[in-house]
Each structure stands twice: as C-alpha cells, then as structure tokens.
C-alpha cells in the first residue's frame, strides 16, 4: 500500500520557530540561509537539496530540534526511513512536545514493516493530540498490518468522525470492517461447516463478487437446509434480480412473503419487479400496502407513480411523483430527477403545457448539475491520484 496523505505533512510547524528574534551573528546568518534553502527545497519536493541544507543546519546548531525534524522530513521523502526515524527521534529528545514527529516515526516504521514500533509511536501522538485524524488513521492502518482489525476499526471510526468525508480514512475503515467480518465467518465455518448460515454467507460473498451463478447455488443450499427461515428467499430473489431473471425473483419474493407477510422490504421489491414485468396492477396493490405501513416512503411513492402511469391513471401518477418533488431535500437525487421527467410526460398527456415545461426545465437543470458534479468528482479523483503518487 502506498503512503497516503503525506502531502499535508511535508512542511511542518518548524517554520514557525522564533528564529528571527536572535541577534544576527555571522554563524547564525549562515544557519538562517541554510534553513531557508532547506525549507524551500522541501516545498518544491527536492529532498536531496533539502537534506543537504538541513544537515548543514544541525552541524551549525546541533541542539536545534526543528532542524532534525526537517532533516527527518527530507530523509522521509528520500525513502530513507531508518535515517528519517533517527532524526525524528533526535528532534523529540531535544523537544519532547514537538508535534508531528511521532506520526512520521509511526509511518516510517510501518513502511519498514515494524508494525509494533509504528503502533507505539502513533499511540503517543494520539495521546498528545486526540483530535488528530491523521494519527488515528495511521494507527488504524498499522493495526491492520499487525493483524488487529478489531482495534483498527475503533481507531478508524474515531478518525472518520473527525473527517467524515476523507476517502482515505473511509477506504481503510471499510477494509477493517471487511477483515473483522471475514474473521467472524471463518470462525463460524470452523464451528459448523455444514450450517445453513455458512451457505448464506457464501451466497452474499459470491453475489458481491459478481459470481451470481455460484451465489444462486449457495442461497438455494441454505434454503434447502432451512426452508422456513425469514430472509433466505429474499436473498435468493435479490440474486435472481441481479441476473435479470425476473420470473424467478418474483417467485422467491412471494415465497418470502409467505413466510413473513410483514416484510415490507420484500413487498416493495416484489412491486418493483412487477413493474419491470409490466404488471402495474399487481405493483399498485403491493405499493398501496407498503404506503399504508410506511406512509412517508418516497421510494414507494415514486414506484407507485410508475405503476399508475403504466395503468394510465395520470392524476394518481402525478400525485405520487409530486410527493417526491415536494420532498426534494430528502429524495435520492436520481429518483428526484426521474420524478420530474415523468411529471413532464404526464403533464403533456394532460395538456398542461406550462406545468410540463416547468417540470422538463427542472429535470434538465438537475441533470446538468449531476453531470457537473460527476465531472468534478472525476477531476478530484485524478488530482488526488497525482498527489498520492507524488507523496510516495
């Protein structure tokens, strides 16, 4: 795994040291020039020049903690991790409270496969600064490498609370949860390899991997072992739906409702499958029941709008799509866009020209906003990829 989020650490708080308050002597002037050269080289991503400059700084001022720290940064950029660790250790010996040194020691030790040393350093930084999301993220990463996924989850959850939109943190958090689940499944398999639960889990795993034929086989085996277990027929129905085998999906959803008539999720899914099979009357009956149980479900209103439109009940379809439009802030963006598209078509059928125009304009505007957002995400992803490569 590449070293992530390094860029934000490159220039540290050493630049804020109160250097310029000292009287200017010849030796100090030489020191200042070297410090400036090293700092500029770090900023430009020139680690060899930075290392030479900061090496000169610490020869002139051996007790200058920030000089050792910045030399450590340069060694880190050179990927000379052992030398970087030594410089960060010296900076901490001279100035125990210097922030960031323990993070870099932790990352460097992680890069040389010293996971125990990485965890110890990162724990120190997390104690000094409990709100440091980077320290918590790297602590989680080191614990994953050390085979401690449960502990890693706790660190990464804490980091995600501090930076909920950080994709690096979320990536590692997802990986940690996956490893915890995998360990639990392995223990389950060892306890009883012939359990229906094992087949259920294997079906989920195959489905997520896109191996749908294998997923069907495992789900069917689970049902054979536990035919009346709630949820198993729905699992198999969902897999058939992914295969676009709508007839089999319908049969399994109906089997699920035979076992658990209160399963609103299966009821809703069966209704959508019915719409896709051009059975709008069946879908309308099911969705009416869903809305009686969950009257604020925008998804059910949207699908009922589709069913009523197929039935030619334009007024009812408009009413349901309008429910989605009225709750724009809560609605799924794609569902909201499609609601306006359907409204434009329905208003046109009803010869409500102005309302059709407004609905179509809104659909077009939302579609353009979505496309702009997708383009921005792609640009951000490419930019992040370039920054990550530069940081490695």
C-alpha positions as CSV (number, residue, x, y, z in Angstrom):
1,X,0.0,0.0,0.0
2,X,1.3,3.5,-0.9
3,X,1.9,6.1,1.7
4,X,-1.3,8.2,1.8
5,X,-1.9,11.8,3.0
6,X,1.8,12.6,3.1
7,X,1.5,15.9,1.3
8,X,-0.2,17.7,4.2
9,X,2.8,16.7,6.5
10,X,5.6,17.9,4.2
11,X,6.1,21.3,5.7
12,X,5.8,21.2,9.5
13,X,5.5,23.6,12.3
14,X,9.2,24.1,12.4
15,X,8.8,27.1,10.1
16,X,7.1,28.9,13.0
17,X,10.1,28.7,15.3
18,X,11.1,32.0,16.8
19,X,14.4,32.1,14.9
20,X,14.4,35.7,13.9
21,X,14.4,37.1,17.5
22,X,18.0,36.1,17.9
23,X,20.9,38.6,17.4
24,X,22.4,38.2,14.0
25,X,26.0,36.9,14.1
26,X,27.9,35.5,11.2
27,X,27.4,31.9,12.1
28,X,23.7,32.4,12.7
29,X,23.3,34.2,9.3
30,X,24.8,31.1,7.6
31,X,22.4,28.9,9.6
32,X,19.5,31.0,8.5
33,X,20.5,30.8,4.9
34,X,20.7,27.0,5.1
35,X,17.4,26.8,6.9
36,X,15.7,28.9,4.2
37,X,17.3,26.8,1.4
38,X,16.2,23.5,3.1
39,X,12.6,24.8,3.6
40,X,12.3,25.9,0.0
41,X,13.7,22.6,-1.2
42,X,11.1,20.8,0.9
43,X,8.3,22.9,-0.5
44,X,9.5,22.2,-4.1
45,X,9.8,18.4,-3.4
46,X,13.6,18.4,-3.8
47,X,14.6,16.1,-0.9
48,X,18.3,15.8,-1.8
49,X,18.8,19.5,-1.7
50,X,16.7,19.8,1.5
51,X,18.7,17.1,3.2
52,X,22.0,18.8,2.4
53,X,20.7,22.1,3.7
54,X,19.3,20.8,6.9
55,X,22.3,18.6,7.5
56,X,24.3,21.9,7.5
57,X,21.8,23.5,9.9
58,X,22.3,20.8,12.5
59,X,26.1,20.9,12.1
60,X,25.9,24.6,12.9
61,X,23.2,24.2,15.6
62,X,23.2,20.6,16.9
63,X,20.6,21.3,19.5
64,X,18.0,22.8,17.1
65,X,15.1,20.3,17.3
66,X,13.3,21.7,14.3
67,X,16.4,21.2,12.1
68,X,16.5,17.5,13.0
69,X,12.7,17.3,12.4
70,X,13.1,18.9,8.9
71,X,16.1,16.7,8.1
72,X,13.8,13.8,9.0
73,X,11.2,15.1,6.5
74,X,13.8,15.2,3.8
75,X,15.1,11.7,4.6
76,X,11.4,10.5,4.6
77,X,10.9,12.0,1.1
78,X,14.1,10.2,0.0
79,X,12.6,7.0,1.4
80,X,15.5,6.6,3.7
81,X,13.2,5.6,6.5
82,X,15.7,4.4,9.1
83,X,17.6,7.6,8.8
84,X,14.3,9.6,9.0
85,X,13.4,7.8,12.2
86,X,16.7,8.6,13.7
87,X,16.3,12.3,13.0
88,X,12.7,12.4,14.3
89,X,13.9,10.6,17.5
90,X,16.6,13.3,17.9
91,X,14.1,16.1,17.5
92,X,11.9,14.5,20.2
93,X,14.9,14.1,22.5
94,X,15.6,17.8,22.2
95,X,12.0,19.0,22.2
96,X,9.6,16.3,23.5
97,X,6.5,18.2,22.7
98,X,7.2,18.8,19.0
99,X,4.1,17.8,17.1
100,X,4.2,15.5,14.1
101,X,7.4,13.7,14.8
102,X,5.6,10.7,16.3
103,X,3.3,10.5,13.2
104,X,6.3,10.3,10.9
105,X,8.1,7.8,13.1
106,X,4.9,5.7,13.0
107,X,4.5,5.9,9.2
108,X,8.3,5.3,8.7
109,X,8.2,2.2,11.0
110,X,5.1,1.0,9.2
111,X,7.0,1.4,5.9
112,X,9.9,-0.8,7.1
113,X,7.4,-3.4,8.5
114,X,8.0,-2.6,12.1
115,X,4.3,-2.6,13.0
116,X,4.8,-2.7,16.7
117,X,7.1,0.3,16.6
118,X,4.6,2.1,14.4
119,X,1.7,1.5,16.7
120,X,3.7,2.7,19.8
121,X,4.7,5.9,18.0
122,X,1.2,6.6,16.7
123,X,-0.3,5.9,20.1
124,X,2.0,8.5,21.6
125,X,0.9,11.1,19.0
126,X,-2.8,10.2,19.6
127,X,-2.4,10.8,23.3
128,X,-0.7,14.1,22.7
129,X,-3.4,15.2,20.2
130,X,-6.6,13.1,20.5
131,X,-8.3,15.1,17.7
132,X,-5.6,14.3,15.2
133,X,-7.4,12.4,12.5
134,X,-4.1,11.5,10.6
135,X,-2.6,9.9,13.7
136,X,-5.7,7.9,14.3
137,X,-5.9,6.8,10.6
138,X,-2.3,5.7,10.5
139,X,-2.7,3.9,13.9
140,X,-5.6,2.0,12.3
141,X,-3.5,1.2,9.2
142,X,-0.6,-0.1,11.4
143,X,-3.0,-2.2,13.4
144,X,-4.5,-3.7,10.2
145,X,-0.9,-4.6,9.1
146,X,-0.3,-6.1,12.6
147,X,-3.4,-8.3,12.3
148,X,-5.5,-6.4,14.8
149,X,-8.6,-5.5,12.7
150,X,-11.0,-5.0,15.7
151,X,-8.7,-2.4,17.3
152,X,-8.2,-0.8,13.9
153,X,-11.9,-0.3,13.5
154,X,-12.0,1.7,16.7
155,X,-9.2,4.0,15.6
156,X,-10.6,4.4,12.1
157,X,-14.1,5.1,13.3
158,X,-12.7,7.9,15.5
159,X,-10.8,9.3,12.6
160,X,-13.9,9.2,10.4
161,X,-15.9,11.1,13.0
162,X,-13.3,13.9,12.8
163,X,-13.1,13.8,9.0
164,X,-16.3,12.1,7.7
165,X,-15.6,12.8,4.0
166,X,-12.0,11.7,3.9
167,X,-11.9,9.0,1.3
168,X,-8.6,7.5,2.6
169,X,-10.0,7.1,6.1
170,X,-13.2,5.6,4.7
171,X,-11.3,3.2,2.5
172,X,-9.2,1.8,5.4
173,X,-12.3,1.7,7.6
174,X,-14.2,-0.4,5.0
175,X,-11.2,-2.7,4.7
176,X,-11.0,-3.1,8.5
177,X,-14.7,-3.9,8.8
178,X,-14.3,-6.4,5.9
179,X,-11.4,-8.2,7.7
180,X,-13.4,-8.3,11.0
181,X,-16.3,-9.9,9.2
182,X,-14.0,-12.3,7.4
183,X,-12.6,-13.5,10.7
184,X,-16.0,-14.0,12.2
185,X,-17.1,-16.0,9.1
186,X,-14.0,-18.2,9.4
187,X,-14.8,-18.9,13.0
188,X,-18.4,-19.7,12.0
189,X,-17.2,-22.1,9.3
190,X,-14.8,-23.9,11.7
191,X,-17.7,-24.2,14.2
192,X,-20.1,-25.9,11.7
193,X,-19.1,-26.1,8.0
194,X,-22.5,-27.6,7.1
195,X,-24.6,-24.8,8.7
196,X,-27.1,-23.0,6.6
197,X,-25.5,-19.8,7.8
198,X,-22.3,-20.7,6.0
199,X,-24.2,-21.1,2.8
200,X,-26.0,-17.8,3.4
201,X,-22.7,-16.0,3.9
202,X,-21.1,-17.7,0.9
203,X,-24.1,-16.6,-1.2
204,X,-23.6,-13.0,-0.1
205,X,-19.9,-13.2,-0.8
206,X,-20.4,-14.6,-4.3
207,X,-23.1,-12.0,-5.0
208,X,-20.9,-9.1,-4.0
209,X,-18.1,-10.5,-6.2
210,X,-20.4,-10.8,-9.2
211,X,-20.3,-14.6,-9.3
212,X,-24.1,-14.8,-9.5
213,X,-24.4,-18.5,-10.5
214,X,-22.4,-19.6,-7.5
215,X,-24.4,-17.2,-5.4
216,X,-27.7,-18.8,-6.5
217,X,-26.3,-22.3,-5.7
218,X,-25.3,-21.3,-2.2
219,X,-28.5,-19.5,-1.5
220,X,-30.5,-22.5,-2.7
221,X,-28.5,-24.8,-0.4
222,X,-29.2,-22.5,2.6
223,X,-32.9,-22.7,1.8
224,X,-32.8,-26.5,1.5
225,X,-31.3,-26.7,4.9
226,X,-33.6,-24.1,6.5
227,X,-36.6,-23.6,4.1
228,X,-38.8,-21.5,6.5
229,X,-36.0,-19.1,7.7
230,X,-37.0,-15.5,7.1
231,X,-34.7,-13.7,4.8
232,X,-33.3,-16.6,2.8
233,X,-35.9,-16.5,0.0
234,X,-35.4,-12.7,-0.2
235,X,-31.6,-13.2,-0.5
236,X,-32.1,-15.6,-3.4
237,X,-34.7,-13.3,-5.0
238,X,-32.2,-10.4,-4.9
239,X,-29.6,-12.6,-6.7
240,X,-32.1,-13.6,-9.4
241,X,-33.0,-9.9,-9.8
242,X,-29.3,-9.1,-10.4
243,X,-29.3,-11.8,-13.1
244,X,-32.4,-10.1,-14.6
245,X,-34.3,-13.4,-14.0
246,X,-37.4,-11.6,-13.1
247,X,-39.8,-14.6,-13.1
248,X,-37.6,-16.5,-10.5
249,X,-37.1,-13.3,-8.5
250,X,-40.9,-12.8,-8.3
251,X,-41.4,-16.4,-7.2
252,X,-38.8,-16.1,-4.4
253,X,-40.2,-12.7,-3.2
254,X,-43.6,-14.3,-3.0
255,X,-42.1,-17.3,-1.0
256,X,-40.5,-14.8,1.4
257,X,-43.9,-13.0,1.9
258,X,-45.5,-16.4,2.5
259,X,-43.0,-16.9,5.4
260,X,-43.0,-13.3,6.6
261,X,-46.1,-11.4,5.5
262,X,-45.0,-8.3,7.4
263,X,-41.7,-8.0,5.4
264,X,-42.2,-4.5,3.8
265,X,-38.9,-4.7,2.0
266,X,-39.8,-7.9,0.2
267,X,-43.2,-6.4,-0.6
268,X,-41.6,-3.3,-2.1
269,X,-39.1,-5.3,-4.1
270,X,-41.8,-7.6,-5.5
271,X,-43.8,-4.5,-6.6
272,X,-40.7,-3.1,-8.5
273,X,-40.2,-6.5,-10.2
274,X,-43.9,-6.5,-11.1
275,X,-43.4,-3.0,-12.7
276,X,-40.4,-4.3,-14.7
277,X,-42.5,-7.2,-15.9
278,X,-45.3,-4.8,-17.0
279,X,-47.7,-5.9,-14.2
280,X,-48.7,-2.5,-12.9
281,X,-51.9,-3.6,-11.3
282,X,-50.1,-6.1,-9.1
283,X,-47.5,-3.4,-8.3
284,X,-50.1,-0.8,-7.4
285,X,-51.8,-3.2,-4.9
286,X,-48.5,-4.0,-3.3
287,X,-47.3,-0.4,-3.1
288,X,-50.6,0.7,-1.6
289,X,-50.0,-1.7,1.2
290,X,-46.4,-0.5,1.6
291,X,-47.6,3.1,1.9
292,X,-50.2,2.1,4.4
293,X,-47.4,0.7,6.6
294,X,-44.7,3.3,5.7
295,X,-46.7,6.4,4.5
296,X,-43.6,8.6,4.2
297,X,-41.6,6.3,1.9
298,X,-40.6,8.4,-1.1
299,X,-39.4,5.3,-2.9
300,X,-42.8,3.7,-2.6
301,X,-44.5,6.9,-3.9
302,X,-42.0,7.0,-6.8
303,X,-42.7,3.4,-7.8
304,X,-46.4,3.8,-7.4
305,X,-46.2,6.8,-9.7
306,X,-44.6,4.5,-12.3
307,X,-47.3,1.8,-11.8
308,X,-50.1,4.3,-12.1
309,X,-48.5,5.8,-15.2
310,X,-48.4,2.4,-16.8
311,X,-52.1,1.9,-15.9
312,X,-53.0,5.3,-17.4
313,X,-54.0,6.8,-14.1
314,X,-52.4,10.1,-14.8
315,X,-53.8,12.1,-11.9
316,X,-52.7,9.4,-9.4
317,X,-49.3,9.1,-11.0
318,X,-48.8,12.9,-10.9
319,X,-49.8,13.0,-7.2
320,X,-47.2,10.3,-6.3
321,X,-44.4,11.9,-8.3
322,X,-45.3,15.2,-6.8
323,X,-44.8,13.7,-3.3
324,X,-41.2,13.0,-4.3
325,X,-40.7,16.5,-5.8
326,X,-42.1,18.1,-2.7
327,X,-39.5,16.4,-0.5
328,X,-36.6,17.3,-2.7
329,X,-34.1,17.5,0.1
330,X,-34.8,14.0,1.4
331,X,-35.2,12.4,-2.0
332,X,-32.5,10.3,-3.7
333,X,-31.1,12.7,-6.5
334,X,-31.7,10.2,-9.3
335,X,-35.2,9.5,-8.1
336,X,-35.9,13.2,-7.9
337,X,-34.7,13.8,-11.4
338,X,-36.7,10.9,-12.8
339,X,-39.8,12.2,-11.0
340,X,-39.6,15.5,-12.8
341,X,-39.0,13.7,-16.1
342,X,-42.2,11.6,-15.5
343,X,-44.1,14.6,-14.4
344,X,-43.2,16.4,-17.7
345,X,-44.5,13.5,-19.7
346,X,-47.7,13.2,-17.6
347,X,-48.5,16.9,-17.8
348,X,-48.0,16.8,-21.5
349,X,-50.5,13.9,-21.7
350,X,-52.9,16.0,-19.7
351,X,-52.3,19.0,-22.0
352,X,-51.0,21.0,-19.0
353,X,-48.4,22.7,-21.2
354,X,-46.9,25.2,-18.7
355,X,-46.5,22.7,-15.9
356,X,-44.9,20.3,-18.4
357,X,-42.4,22.9,-19.4
358,X,-41.5,23.7,-15.8
359,X,-41.1,20.0,-14.9
360,X,-38.9,19.4,-18.0
361,X,-36.8,22.5,-17.2
362,X,-36.3,21.3,-13.7
363,X,-35.3,17.8,-14.9
364,X,-32.8,19.4,-17.3
365,X,-31.3,21.6,-14.6
366,X,-30.9,18.7,-12.2
367,X,-29.4,16.5,-14.9
368,X,-26.8,19.2,-15.7
369,X,-26.0,19.7,-12.1
370,X,-25.5,15.9,-11.7
371,X,-23.2,15.8,-14.8
372,X,-21.2,18.7,-13.5
373,X,-20.8,17.0,-10.1
374,X,-19.7,13.8,-11.7
375,X,-17.1,15.7,-13.8
376,X,-15.9,17.4,-10.6
377,X,-15.6,14.1,-8.8
378,X,-13.6,12.7,-11.7
379,X,-11.2,15.7,-11.6
380,X,-10.9,15.4,-7.9
381,X,-10.1,11.7,-8.2
382,X,-7.4,12.3,-10.8
383,X,-5.9,15.2,-8.8
384,X,-5.9,13.0,-5.6
385,X,-4.2,10.2,-7.6
386,X,-1.5,12.6,-8.8
387,X,-0.9,13.9,-5.3
388,X,-0.7,10.4,-3.9
389,X,1.9,9.4,-6.4
390,X,3.9,12.5,-5.7
391,X,3.8,11.7,-1.9
392,X,5.0,8.1,-2.3
